[in-house]
């Protein structure tokens, strides 16, 4: 899709998204769209797993899940019955640096969603019986994770790439750390990490701007938390000094999951877009780019193979993942490394560059066709300080990227001799 055929002014931007800041620091953004009868709410608070104690990893995540298990005003059954009665949804979750929330309802039912948000943030009681039930559910999920070869490999990959670092720790913790978490821990964590300063809430859908601002002001405008502690800065991490290759046996499996990679750009790095376009060429476009074509299509060595960029405020990772038969491990890794060498040593060709640019530009309008997509896009722009004009300037910023930009970025981040190479699968693969 050519950028010339798209009316970029219709995308979320300065001309159609409002931004209002409450005296207590809450930021309200609103993109009205009366073509839909529904409204999506999305947002976050500052604070997440970066504030987990080392022996109680998973505390931020546990706390976020427990917010709706009972408040001063309603028990868990009442909360979920009220949502179900109007066909609405709402929930919380935690990542490294934020605790997020989101939900959807019809326009006339928005007061109930705001009530749920407000009660959960300001008045959770963390009932002992619900905490026990939730802990059992979380631990069960973590035990299942230990049998998932992809998850096992990914966890170890993060630990190798970011040793003793918030980015290298699972946000939902480990079985043994979650077992140590008590109701008192949840209460104390909520008390010191939940507050209005810098909180962001986005509305997208059938709502007037003034109504959105008024609803938030009435519900949360008086919220203060004198015990709130801002999250710490993300610490520095060192690049790999050599290739680290590890195999993790997972009994009862036939497939091996492989993850390889290195550090990548932070979301606000000047070369983030060049890395994104390069990643599209390397392992996303068409049949999963060069990696997918060479490892899966041509060689038949993988059930799937692709690449991804994971970029955060202060860093990121550039990853290659593949699902393979253990007997193909050595050959598959050799092909992937050879493709990385080519990607670093040689510029991409004109056709690859134009295809990747067209793919990026053409997919953007599709990503904001729904209220969910609009809310997510606005939230990202606010979260990373990209500016509300980011989407509308997106095509010109993509078109500026050159083959040399991509090669420079590849050479900056990817060293084929210094990779984390982690695999997990049947024990027989250990010698392959």
N, C-alpha and C positions, 0 to 999 in steps of 0.2 A: 504494500500500500504506500503510495507516494505521500509525502508530507503536504504536498500541494492540494490534495483532495480532502484534507482534514481541517475543520474549523477549530483551531486550537483554543480559541476564546471560549468555547463551550465546555472545555475541561475545567476542573476545579482550579481557581486562581484568584488573584487579587480582585478581579472584577465581579466575582460572584460568591466569594467565601468571606464571611464576617469573622472578626477576631475581637474578643472582649476579655479584659482582665479584671477579675474581682479584686477588691482591696486586700483579701487574704492570700492572693497569689494564684488563684485558680484561673486557668486560661480556657475560654469557651470559644469554639469555632463552629460555624454553622454553614451548611450548603443546602439551601432549600431546593426541593424538587417536588412539585405538586402533581407530577405525572404518576406518582406512586402513592398509594394510601398509607404506606408503612414508613417507619422511621428506624434508622440504625443509630445506636449510641456506641461509641468506642472511645477508649481513653486509657490513661496510665497515671500512676503516681511514681515519684522518684523513690527508689529503694527496692532491693531485690535480694537475690542469693549472694551478692557481694557482701551482704551483712550477716550471712549465716556464720555461726561459730564453727570452727573446724571439726569439732566432735559431734555437731548436730546439723550436718549438711542436709538440705531439704526443708529447713525451717521456714524460709520465705514462701516456698511453694505450698507446704502444708498449711501455713497460715491463710494464704489466699483461698485455698479450697474450703477452709473451715468457716470463712466469713458468713456464708449463707446457711450454715447448719443450725442457726438459731440466733435471734437478737433479743433485745430487751422487750420488744413488742410482739414478736411472732416466733413460733417454733419452726423447725425445718419443714414439717408437713404443711403448715399454713403458707410458708413462703413459696414452696413449689406448687401447691394447689392453686394459689392465686395466679401464678404465672401461667400454669396450664389452662386455667379457666378462660383466659383471653388469648390463648395460642401464642404467648410471648416466650422469649428465651432471655436468659441473662446468666453471666458467670464471671469468675475471676481466675487469674493465673499469674505466675511470676516468672521473670527471666533474670538475667544477671544484674541489671541495673534498674529495672522497673517492675512494678506490679500492675498488670493490665486488667481491664474489664471491658465487657461488651455485651450488647443485647439488641433485640429487635422486637418491635410491636407495631400495632396500628396507631395512627396519630392520636386517636381519642384515648388510648390506653397508656400514653406516655407518663402520666402522673404515677401509675403503679410502678413503672420501671425506675423512675426517679426515687420513689419511696424505697424500693429494694436496694438501690445503690446507696442511698443515704443511711438507711438502717445498718447495712452491712459494713460500711466504712466507719460509722460513728458509734454504733451500739451493738457490736457482736458480743455474745456471751460465751462462746466456745463451750457448749455443754459437754460434760465429761463423757456421757454415753455416746454422743456424736463424735467426739474426738477419738474415742476408742474404735468405733466403727470405721472412721475415715483412715485411721492409722492402719488397720487391718487391710483395707482396700489398697492403700498406697504400697504397703509392703508386698502384697500379692502382685501388684503391677511390677514392682522392682524385681521380684523373683522371676516373673515371666521374662523380664528384660534380660536376665542372666542367661536365658536360653535362646535369645534372638541374636544370631551371628552378626547381623548388621549393627545392632545396638552395641554389642560387646566390642566390636572392632572400632566403632565410632568413639566410644568412651575412652578406650585406650589411646586412640589417635589424639584426642584432645589432651589427655594427660601428658603425652610425650611432647606435643607441640607447645603446651602452656603449663609446664611443671610448677606446682605450688602456686597456682594463679587462678583467679576467679573464672577465667575463660576455660580452664582445664578441669573444672569440677562440674559434675552433673547438677543441674538446677533442682532436680527432685531428690538428690542425695543417694545414699546407699542403704541397703537393708539395715545394717548395724547403726548408722547414724539416725535414721528415722525412728528406730526402736527407742532411742534415748530421749526423744522429744515428748514433753509432757504438756498438759493443759496450761500450766503456769508459763512454760516457754512461749506458747502461742500468745497468751495474754500480754506478756512482756514485750515480745517482738512487735505485736500490733501497736502497743503503746509508744514504742520508741521509733518506729519506722513509718507509720501512717500519719500523714499530715497534708494540709492543703497547698503548701508552698510548691509552685511549679507543676501542680496537678493539671492535666490536660483532659478536656472532655469535648468530643466532636459529635455533632448531630448532622445526619444526612438523610434527607427525605422530606416528607410532608409536614413541614414546620416553619413558622415564621421566625425570623431572626430574633425579634424582640421577645417572643415567647420562650425561645431557648435560653436567652440570657436571664429572663425573669425566673424561669424554673430553677436554674442552677443557683441563682442568687438566693431565692427563697429556701432552697433545700440545704445549701452548703455555704452560703455567704457568711454565716456566723461561726463556721468551724475554725477552731484554733487548737493547736496541740503544742503546749509549752515543753513537752518532753521529747518532741521530735528531734531526731539526730540525722543530719544529712548523710547520705552514703559516702563512703571514702572514695578517693580517686582510684582509678584502675592502675595498678602498678605496672612498671615496665617489664617487658619480657625479652629474653635474648633469642636471637636466631639459632637454628640448629647448627652445630659445628661439624656434624657428619651425618651420614644416613643411619637411621635407627630402624632396624627390621625386626619385627616380633610376630610370633604366631601364638594364638590363644585357642586351646582346644575346647570345643563345645560338643559334648557327647550327643549321640543320636541324630546327627545332622548329616546330610549328604552334600549340601552346597557350602562353598566357602564364600564369605564376604570379604572383599579386599577394599581397603581405603588407603590412599597414598596422598601425599601433599606437603604443603609448606605454609608459612605465614602469607597472608594476603593484605591488601590495603584496608585501612579504616574507611568507614563510610564517607568521611569528609576529606579524604585524601584527594589531591588534585588529579591523581591518575585513576580514580575509582571507575569512571565511565570507560576509560581506555581498557582497564582490566576487565570490565563487564563485557565489552564487545569482544575482547580477546577470548574470554571464557566461553562466549557463545560459539565462536569459531572452533575452539579447542574441544568442547564437549557438550554442546547443546543443540546447535542448529541442525535441522533436518533429522537424520538418524543419529542424533547425539554427537554431531560434529566429527572432528578427526578421530578422536578416541573411540567413539562408538563405531565409526566406519571401519577402522583398522582392527580393533579388538573383537568386535561382535560380527559385523557384516562380512568383512573379508576373511578373517581368520577363524571365525566360529568358535572363539575361545571363551565367550562370556554370554550369560543369559541377559545381562544388561551391562552397560558401561557409559558413564557420563561424568561431567565435571560440574563443580559449583563453587561460587564465591560466598563466603559468610563474612559479612562486614559489620562491625560494631562501631561504637564511638571511638575507641582507642586501639583498634586493631582488627585483625580478621584472619581467615584461613582460606587457602585455595586448595580444593580437594578433588581427587579423582576416586570414584567408587565403581566397583564392578562385582557382579555375582558370577562365580566361576566354579567349574568342576576342579577339585583340588589337584588333579593330575595336570591341569593347565596353568598352575600358578606361576611357574618359572617363566614360561613363554609369554604369558599375559603381561607380567610385570616388565619383561624385556621390551615388549612392543610399546607399552605405555611410556617407559623411560625414553625410548627412541623418539617417540612423538613429542615428548617434552623437550628433548634436545633440539629437534627440528623447529619447534615453536620458539625457542630461545634464539637459535642461531640464524633463522631465516625469517624475513618478513612474510606476513600473510599475503596472499595474492589479491588482486583487485576484485575478482568475483566474490571471494569469501568476505571481503570487507563490505562490499555493497549489499550482499545478502544479509549479513548480520545487522547492518544499519537499518535496512528495510524491515527486518523482523522486529527490531526493537521499536522503531517508530510506529509500525503498523499495529503492534500488539498493545500499545499504551491506551488508545481509546477503548479497546475492548476490556481492559482491566478496570475501567471506571464506568462501565455501563450500569452496574448495580449500585444500590446504596452502600452495600458492604464494601465494594471496591472504592467508592468515593471516600467513605470514612477512613479506610485504611490508608489511602493516598494522602489525605490531609494530615492524618496522624503522623505519618512518616516525615512529611515536610516540616511539621512542628517539632517532632522529636529530634531531628538531626539539624534543625536550623537551616533548612534548604531554601526557605523563602516561599511565599505563596505563589510566586511566578515560576516556580521550578518546572512544573509540567508544561506550561505554555511556552517555555523556552527550551524544552527538552529536545525538539528536533534539531534546532540550530546547534545545540551543544553536542549532539551525536554526530551531526554532519562534519563538525570540526575535527573529529578524530581521524588521524592518519595511520598508515601502516607503520610508520616509524614510532608513533606514540605507543602502539600495541607492542612492538618489539622492545621498546625501552622499558615498558611496564613488565613484560615477561622476564627480561634480564634482571630487573630490580628485585623481583620476588621469587623467581623460580631458579633454583640451582639443582639440576638433576643429580648432582653428587651429594646433596644434603637434603634428603627427604625423610619423612616419617612414612614407613611402609608397614601397615598393620593388617593382619589377616586373622579371621576366626572361622572355625569350622571343624570337621571331623579330625580326630587325632592322627589318622593315617596320613594326613596332608603335611605333617610336620617336616618330612624329609623331601617333599616335592619341590 
